[in-house]
């Protein structure tokens, strides 16, 4: 298992992200880990947050995010501690 936290949350315009939709704390090594959620992007702002506990990136891995079959985020995340992506009505 890999020590990575992933969270998808939402907030009303210009407010803090409090409501958590998906929280994942462990990922399987050498596998594609997929998570799905229904979101209302026409009325809310969402934030995907991925934190690498080792602070060295996801080695040999990547992060991709799709909204209605359209890729909205693609990052190899080779170094660093965290990645964030806001989408919807932000």
C-alpha positions in Angstrom: 0.0 0.0 0.0 1.1 3.6 -0.7 0.7 6.3 1.9 -1.3 8.9 0.1 -4.4 10.8 1.1 -7.0 11.8 -1.6 -9.9 14.0 -0.9 -12.7 15.6 -3.0 -14.7 18.3 -1.3 -17.0 21.2 -2.2 -17.8 24.7 -1.0 -20.2 27.5 -1.9 -18.5 30.4 -3.6 -15.7 32.0 -1.6 -16.1 29.8 1.4 -13.9 27.1 2.9 -14.1 23.5 1.6 -15.8 21.7 4.4 -18.1 19.0 2.9 -16.0 15.9 2.0 -17.3 13.7 -0.8 -14.5 11.1 -1.2 -11.7 10.4 1.3 -9.2 7.7 0.4 -6.2 6.9 2.6 -4.5 3.9 1.0 -3.9 3.0 -2.6 -2.8 -0.3 -4.1 0.7 -0.4 -5.5 1.1 -1.1 -9.2 -2.6 -0.8 -9.9 -4.9 2.0 -11.3 -7.0 3.2 -8.4 -10.3 4.7 -9.6 -12.8 6.7 -7.6 -16.2 8.0 -8.8 -18.5 10.8 -7.5 -21.5 12.6 -8.8 -21.0 16.3 -8.6 -23.1 19.4 -9.5 -20.4 21.6 -11.2 -23.0 24.1 -12.5 -23.7 25.2 -8.9 -20.8 24.3 -6.7 -17.0 24.7 -6.5 -15.0 21.5 -5.9 -11.4 20.8 -5.0 -9.5 17.6 -5.5 -6.6 17.4 -3.0 -3.9 14.7 -3.1 -1.3 14.6 -0.3 1.8 12.3 -0.5 2.8 11.4 3.0 6.3 10.6 1.9 6.6 14.1 0.3 8.4 12.7 -2.7 5.6 12.5 -5.3 4.0 9.4 -6.7 6.9 7.4 -8.2 6.0 5.6 -11.5 2.5 7.0 -11.2 0.1 9.7 -12.2 -3.1 11.5 -11.4 -5.9 12.0 -14.0 -9.3 13.6 -13.5 -12.2 13.5 -15.8 -15.5 15.5 -15.9 -18.1 14.0 -18.2 -15.5 12.1 -20.2 -13.3 15.3 -20.6 -9.9 15.2 -19.0 -9.6 18.3 -16.7 -6.4 17.3 -14.9 -3.3 15.3 -15.8 -0.2 15.3 -13.7 2.7 12.8 -13.3 3.3 14.1 -9.7 6.9 13.0 -9.7 7.9 15.2 -6.8 6.4 17.3 -4.1 3.9 16.8 -1.3 0.5 17.9 -2.6 -1.6 18.5 -5.7 -4.8 20.5 -5.7 -7.3 21.1 -8.5 -10.4 23.3 -8.3 -13.3 22.9 -10.8 -16.9 23.8 -11.2 -18.3 27.3 -10.2 -15.2 28.6 -8.3 
